[in-house]
Amino acid sequence: MVNLAIFDYGAGNIFSLKNSLEKIGATVDVITDFEKPNIYSGLLLPGVGNFDPAIKNISKSKINFHDYVKDTTP
């Protein structure tokens, strides 16, 4: 089973995406920061063509996004 995280930065219909992924058998968590250990096989950054809000929210995090995902998460 695939264990995924969706990063919720306040844009898009996160729960529609979550429900769709769960219907095909994925385990999905919605996260709002990178404080907890990365236990996911994939991290989704949803959006509708405007990635600027995601980058701004990621930049506010105390933990470096690159360090959170490097070597572990596609």
Contacts in CASP RR format, 6 or more apart in sequence:
PFRMAT RR
TARGET T0000
AUTHOR 0000-0000-0000
METHOD contacts of the structure
MODEL  1
MVNLAIFDYGAGNIFSLKNSLEKIGATVDVITDFEKPNIYSGLLLPGVGN
FDPAIKNISKSKINFHDYVKDTTP
1 25 0 8 1.000
1 26 0 8 1.000
1 27 0 8 1.000
2 25 0 8 1.000
2 26 0 8 1.000
2 27 0 8 1.000
2 41 0 8 1.000
2 42 0 8 1.000
3 26 0 8 1.000
3 27 0 8 1.000
3 29 0 8 1.000
3 39 0 8 1.000
3 40 0 8 1.000
3 41 0 8 1.000
3 42 0 8 1.000
4 21 0 8 1.000
4 26 0 8 1.000
4 27 0 8 1.000
4 28 0 8 1.000
4 29 0 8 1.000
4 40 0 8 1.000
4 41 0 8 1.000
4 42 0 8 1.000
4 43 0 8 1.000
4 44 0 8 1.000
5 28 0 8 1.000
5 29 0 8 1.000
5 30 0 8 1.000
5 31 0 8 1.000
5 40 0 8 1.000
5 42 0 8 1.000
5 43 0 8 1.000
5 44 0 8 1.000
6 14 0 8 1.000
6 17 0 8 1.000
6 18 0 8 1.000
6 28 0 8 1.000
6 29 0 8 1.000
6 30 0 8 1.000
6 31 0 8 1.000
6 43 0 8 1.000
6 44 0 8 1.000
6 46 0 8 1.000
7 31 0 8 1.000
7 32 0 8 1.000
7 43 0 8 1.000
7 44 0 8 1.000
7 45 0 8 1.000
7 46 0 8 1.000
7 54 0 8 1.000
7 58 0 8 1.000
8 14 0 8 1.000
8 30 0 8 1.000
8 31 0 8 1.000
8 32 0 8 1.000
9 32 0 8 1.000
9 45 0 8 1.000
9 53 0 8 1.000
9 54 0 8 1.000
9 56 0 8 1.000
9 57 0 8 1.000
9 58 0 8 1.000
10 53 0 8 1.000
10 57 0 8 1.000
11 46 0 8 1.000
11 47 0 8 1.000
11 48 0 8 1.000
11 50 0 8 1.000
11 53 0 8 1.000
11 54 0 8 1.000
12 46 0 8 1.000
12 47 0 8 1.000
12 48 0 8 1.000
14 30 0 8 1.000
14 46 0 8 1.000
15 30 0 8 1.000
17 44 0 8 1.000
17 46 0 8 1.000
18 28 0 8 1.000
18 30 0 8 1.000
21 28 0 8 1.000
22 28 0 8 1.000
29 40 0 8 1.000
33 61 0 8 1.000
33 62 0 8 1.000
33 63 0 8 1.000
34 61 0 8 1.000
34 62 0 8 1.000
34 63 0 8 1.000
34 64 0 8 1.000
34 65 0 8 1.000
34 68 0 8 1.000
35 62 0 8 1.000
35 63 0 8 1.000
38 68 0 8 1.000
38 69 0 8 1.000
38 72 0 8 1.000
38 73 0 8 1.000
40 73 0 8 1.000
41 73 0 8 1.000
41 74 0 8 1.000
42 73 0 8 1.000
42 74 0 8 1.000
43 69 0 8 1.000
43 73 0 8 1.000
45 51 0 8 1.000
45 54 0 8 1.000
47 54 0 8 1.000
58 65 0 8 1.000
END
